[in-house]
Amino acid sequence: MSLRLFMLGSLVRLVTSLVSEPAGSVTTLLYYSDLLPQRIVLVRMVRHELLHQDNYFFHFLINFLRCFL
């Protein structure tokens, strides 16, 4: 039961960040998965606060992108 609550909270944080600031969220995903070109304009859009320890789905997406792309 408690594992579901952690995952549900993480999913809600991910969806909320993607809906509220889609460009910043996608840029952050690409930056931490090393797929973003190193341009100052793009790096300024990275939201480091999204990389919170409890944001499990965000970390999953970053690791997925690192491994398969």
Rosetta blueprint (number, residue, H / E / L):
1 M L
2 S H
3 L H
4 R H
5 L H
6 F H
7 M H
8 L H
9 G H
10 S H
11 L H
12 V H
13 R H
14 L H
15 V H
16 T H
17 S H
18 L H
19 V H
20 S H
21 E L
22 P H
23 A H
24 G H
25 S H
26 V H
27 T H
28 T H
29 L H
30 L H
31 Y H
32 Y H
33 S L
34 D L
35 L L
36 L L
37 P L
38 Q L
39 R L
40 I H
41 V H
42 L H
43 V H
44 R H
45 M L
46 V L
47 R L
48 H H
49 E H
50 L H
51 L L
52 H L
53 Q L
54 D L
55 N L
56 Y H
57 F H
58 F H
59 H H
60 F H
61 L H
62 I H
63 N H
64 F H
65 L H
66 R H
67 C H
68 F H
69 L L
